[in-house]
């Protein structure tokens, strides 16, 4: 796939891909944490995290998303200093290698340092609600921003998720946050929305949101979908976390078909290959 530069704004799906580059864009997950639900501890060492991220890029990732704080259900916050210590050596090295890097953080101090070091995207599961977060994003004139919906906090979100209408409530929240960012001077073209699968949602909530992806796309912003290896995939397949590759790829393809512009995944090579086959066969073009 071609290397993305800056914020890789995705046009409405479906879009004829560039030669050799399937669409939507693929974002590879790099957890520099000891306790993430899928690969916690595997890439806590900066050297291993950098190698892993570059391998993802070589496998076709348009973006590598680097995070230093787990958001798994029941997780607790870490300090900004600790998060910076984990993230910045990895992020800086990847920027030097020419990668398009996203920083996965809720903390304005981490956002600011990451942007200064060359991060192209800020991916905030808290939707830029921390004091100062909107201002940091607004001051970065070219960085993309990803707004995610979450009910509660990572420590509490799966205790008793409840909605009267999950699609309507998630849509309203995302629009409210996007409007707030635009009012602060952040261009609409810099914003992408994430419905937050698994973040304060039951399996039925996730199913409803998945079926509503075309409606969410109709809000007028690109959509990021991240379901890779999550509990919803385990609930549907009965598989353990490290056995959810096939289910995750299937969900990624369905998300692409239903309007996702960016797919956030652990299994980059497998997702990229599946997208290449699917896009070429549905378009009737030669492989």
C-alpha positions in Angstrom: 0.0 0.0 0.0 1.1 3.5 -0.6 2.6 5.4 2.4 0.1 7.9 3.8 1.4 11.4 4.4 -0.2 13.7 7.1 -3.8 13.0 7.9 -5.0 10.4 5.4 -8.5 11.8 4.9 -10.6 9.1 3.2 -13.3 9.9 0.7 -16.7 8.3 1.0 -16.7 4.6 0.5 -16.7 2.8 -1.9 -13.7 4.5 -3.7 -11.6 3.0 -6.5 -8.3 2.3 -4.8 -5.0 3.5 -6.1 -3.0 0.7 -7.9 -2.0 -1.9 -5.3 -3.6 0.0 -2.5 -6.9 -1.3 -1.1 -9.4 1.0 0.5 -10.2 1.8 3.3 -7.0 2.7 5.1 -5.5 0.2 7.6 -4.3 1.4 11.0 -2.0 -1.0 12.8 -2.2 -1.2 16.6 1.0 -0.8 18.6 0.4 -1.2 22.3 3.5 0.0 24.4 1.8 -1.3 27.5 2.1 -4.1 30.0 -1.7 -4.8 30.2 -3.5 -4.3 26.9 -6.1 -7.0 26.4 -4.5 -8.6 23.3 -0.8 -8.1 23.3 0.0 -6.4 26.7 3.6 -6.7 27.5 4.8 -8.0 24.2 5.9 -4.6 22.9 6.6 -2.7 26.1 10.3 -2.6 25.2 10.7 0.3 22.8 13.0 -1.6 20.4 10.4 -4.4 20.0 7.6 -1.9 19.6 9.5 -0.1 16.8 10.3 -3.3 15.0 6.7 -4.4 15.3 5.4 -1.1 13.9 7.8 -1.1 11.0 6.8 -4.7 10.2 3.1 -3.6 10.2 4.0 -0.8 7.8 5.8 -3.2 5.5 2.8 -5.5 5.7 0.7 -2.6 4.3 -0.5 -0.5 7.2 -1.2 3.1 6.2 -1.0 4.3 9.8 0.5 2.9 13.0 -1.4 3.8 16.2 0.9 4.0 19.2 -0.5 3.9 22.7 1.1 3.9 26.1 -2.0 3.4 28.3 -4.3 0.4 28.2 -8.1 1.1 27.7 -9.2 -2.5 28.3 -12.2 -2.9 30.5 -11.3 -2.3 34.2 -7.9 -0.7 33.4 -6.6 2.3 35.4 -5.0 5.5 34.3 -1.2 5.9 34.2 0.6 9.2 34.8 1.4 11.5 31.8 5.1 11.1 32.6 4.9 7.3 32.5 2.9 7.4 29.2 5.4 9.8 27.7 8.3 7.6 28.7 6.6 4.6 26.9 5.4 6.4 23.8 7.8 9.0 22.8 10.9 6.9 21.9 8.7 4.7 19.7 6.8 7.5 18.1 10.0 9.6 17.4 11.7 6.6 15.8 8.8 5.8 13.6 8.5 9.4 12.4 12.2 9.3 11.5 11.4 6.2 9.4 8.8 8.1 7.5 5.8 6.3 9.0 2.4 8.0 9.4 2.0 7.8 13.2 -1.2 8.2 15.3 -0.9 8.7 19.0 -3.6 6.9 21.1 -4.0 9.1 24.2 -6.5 11.1 26.3 -3.9 13.4 27.9 -3.2 16.9 26.5 0.4 16.8 27.6 1.0 13.6 25.6 -0.9 14.9 22.6 1.2 18.1 22.6 4.5 16.2 22.8 3.5 13.7 20.2 2.4 16.3 17.7 5.6 18.2 18.2 7.5 15.0 17.5 5.7 14.5 14.2 2.5 12.5 15.0 0.0 13.0 12.2 -3.1 12.0 14.1 -4.4 12.2 17.7 -6.7 9.3 18.5 -8.6 10.1 21.7 -11.0 7.5 23.2 -12.2 10.4 25.5 -13.3 12.5 22.5 -11.1 15.5 23.6 -13.1 16.1 26.7 -10.1 16.5 29.1 -9.3 20.1 30.0 -7.0 21.5 27.3 -7.4 18.7 24.8 -9.4 20.7 22.3 -7.0 23.5 22.5 -4.0 21.3 21.8 -5.7 19.8 18.8 -6.7 23.2 17.5 -3.1 24.5 17.8 -1.9 21.6 15.5 -3.0 23.0 12.2 -2.5 19.8 10.2 -2.9 16.9 12.6 -6.0 14.7 12.2 -8.2 14.0 15.2 -10.2 10.9 15.9 -13.3 11.3 18.2 -14.5 8.1 19.9 -17.6 7.4 21.9 -17.3 5.7 25.3 -19.9 5.3 28.0 -18.1 5.8 31.3 -14.4 5.2 31.7 -12.2 2.2 30.9 -12.4 1.3 34.6 -16.2 1.3 34.7 -17.5 1.1 31.1 -18.5 -2.6 31.0 -20.1 -2.7 34.5 -23.7 -2.1 33.3 -23.9 -0.4 29.8 -27.3 1.1 29.1 -28.9 3.0 26.3 -32.4 3.9 25.4 -31.3 4.0 21.7 -27.6 3.2 21.2 -27.4 4.4 17.6 -29.2 7.7 18.3 -27.2 8.4 21.5 -23.8 7.5 20.0 -24.6 9.6 16.9 -25.6 12.6 18.9 -22.5 12.4 21.1 -20.2 12.2 18.1 -21.9 15.1 16.3 -21.7 17.2 19.5 -18.0 16.6 19.9 -17.3 17.2 16.2 -19.2 20.5 16.4 -17.2 21.5 19.5 -13.9 20.8 17.7 -15.0 22.7 14.6 -16.1 25.6 16.8 -12.5 25.7 18.2 -11.1 26.1 14.7 -10.4 22.5 13.7 -11.2 22.0 10.1 -13.9 19.4 9.3 -11.5 17.7 7.0 -9.3 16.8 10.0 -12.0 14.9 11.9 -12.9 11.2 11.9 -15.5 9.5 14.1 -15.2 6.2 15.9 -18.4 4.7 17.4 -16.3 2.9 20.1 -17.2 -0.7 19.7 -16.8 -2.4 23.1 -16.4 0.8 25.0 -19.4 0.8 27.3 -21.5 -1.5 25.0 -22.9 -5.0 25.2 -22.8 -7.4 22.3 -26.3 -6.2 21.3 -25.3 -2.6 21.4 -22.3 -3.5 19.2 -24.5 -5.3 16.8 -26.9 -2.4 16.5 -24.0 0.0 15.9 -22.5 -2.3 13.3 -25.8 -2.5 11.4 -26.0 1.3 11.6 -22.6 2.0 10.1 -24.2 3.4 6.9 -26.2 5.8 9.1 -23.1 6.8 11.0 -21.2 7.4 7.8 -24.1 9.6 6.6 -23.2 12.0 9.5 -20.7 13.4 7.0 -17.4 12.4 8.5 -15.1 9.5 7.8 -15.5 6.5 10.1 -12.9 4.6 12.0 -13.9 1.1 13.1 -11.9 -0.9 15.6 -13.2 -4.3 16.5 -10.0 -6.3 16.2 -9.8 -9.2 18.6 -12.4 -7.6 20.9 -14.8 -9.4 23.2 -17.6 -9.1 20.7 -15.5 -11.2 18.3 -15.0 -13.7 21.1 -18.7 -13.7 22.0 -19.6 -14.5 18.3 -16.9 -17.1 17.7 -16.2 -18.6 21.1 -12.5 -18.0 20.5 -9.9 -16.8 22.9 -8.2 -13.4 22.3 -5.2 -14.9 20.4 -7.6 -17.0 18.2 -9.8 -14.2 16.9 -7.8 -13.3 13.7 -10.3 -14.8 11.2 -13.3 -13.3 13.0 -11.6 -9.9 13.2 -10.8 -9.9 9.5 -14.4 -10.9 8.6 -15.7 -8.0 10.7 -13.2 -5.6 9.1 -14.4 -6.5 5.6 -18.0 -6.0 6.7 -17.1 -2.7 8.2 -15.5 -1.6 4.9 -18.5 -2.7 3.0 -20.7 -0.6 5.2 -18.8 2.7 5.2 -15.7 2.5 7.3 -12.9 4.7 6.0 -10.2 3.5 8.5 -9.9 0.0 10.0 -7.9 -0.2 13.3 -6.5 -3.8 13.5 -3.9 -6.0 15.1 -3.5 -8.4 12.1 -2.4 -6.0 9.4 -1.1 -8.4 6.7 -4.3 -10.6 6.9 -6.6 -7.6 6.7 -4.7 -6.0 3.8 -4.7 -9.2 1.9 -8.4 -9.7 2.5 -9.1 -6.1 1.3 -7.1 -6.6 -1.8 -9.0 -9.7 -2.8 -12.4 -8.3 -1.9 -11.8 -5.0 -3.6 -10.5 -6.5 -6.8 -13.1 -9.2 -7.1 -16.0 -6.9 -6.4 -14.7 -4.4 -8.9 -14.1 -7.1 -11.5 -10.6 -5.9 -12.1 -7.6 -8.0 -12.7 -5.5 -9.0 -9.7 
